[in-house]
Amino acid sequence: MAKPMTKTQLVAALAEHMDADKKTAGAALDAITGLITKEVSGGGAVTLPGVGKIYCRERPERMVRNPATGEQIKKDADKVVKMTIAKALKDSVNS
């Protein structure tokens, strides 16, 4: 498995693709990240065409087990961020 792309590498690749400098590409990436965070934390969803859909899902209160002691513990309801991968991306990876 290849190493994941770092933010610095992503900004450099984005700058090259946009024919812009790294500062502009970094600002664009930060703006997109901020918008996604704001929308998803507010309970909405964001669809990135060709990549997937990022959304927040509520999980109900449930019983979990402490692996060290085997004790059952009640875990409060919480929210988790989920991502559904777009079919186009799945197909490009598998072909």
Secondary structure as UniProt FT lines:
FT   HELIX           7..18
FT   HELIX           22..41
FT   TURN            42..43
FT   STRAND          45..48
FT   TURN            49..51
FT   STRAND          52..59
FT   STRAND          62..65
FT   TURN            67..69
FT   STRAND          72..75
FT   STRAND          78..85
FT   HELIX           87..94
//
